[in-house]
Every structure is written in structure tokens, then in C-alpha cells.
């Protein structure tokens, strides 16, 4: 959800600072998603 909102803001945001924040949120959430997927793959039963 936050990733979707950040992507939309990245397209429509007016200030460079807010676009930078949106990109930072996207990057962090993508990292967390990859970590969770790796954990899920490692711990499949």
C-alpha cells in the first residue's frame, strides 16, 4: 500500500524533497519485501 502511494506521488509530486522521500520509501519497502520472500523460501514446510 505504501509502495503504491509512493509511486503515485513520485509521478505527481511537486517538490524534489518529497519525490526523494517517496523514492526512499519505495527502495526501503522493496528491500523489506525481498527479505521477507527470502525468509519464506528458506522456511517452507
N, C-alpha and C positions, 0 to 999 in steps of 0.2 A: 504494500500500500504506500509506504513512504517513498519507495523507489519510483512508483508511478507518478506520485505527486511531484517529486524532484525532477523527473524527466520532463514533465509538462512545464514546470517552472523554468527549466533550462531553455526551453523553446521560447517562452513568453516573458521571461524575466527582464526587467528594465535596467537593473544596476549590475555592474561587474561583480560586486561583492556578493550579491545574492546568487548570481549564477555560479560563482566559485563555491559557495556554501552548498548549493544544490548538487554540484558535481562531487563534492567531498562526501555528501550523504550517499550518493549513488555508489561511489567507489567503496565506501565502508560496508554498505549493505551487501554488495556483490561479494566482497571478501567473506563476510559472515555466512552468506548462503553457500559458498564453496566449502567453507569449513564444516558446516552442518551436513552437506551432501557427502563429504569425505567421511565424516563420523558415521553417517547412516550406512554407507557402503561397507565400512570396516566392521560394523556391528550388526550386520544382517543375520537373522537366525533362520 
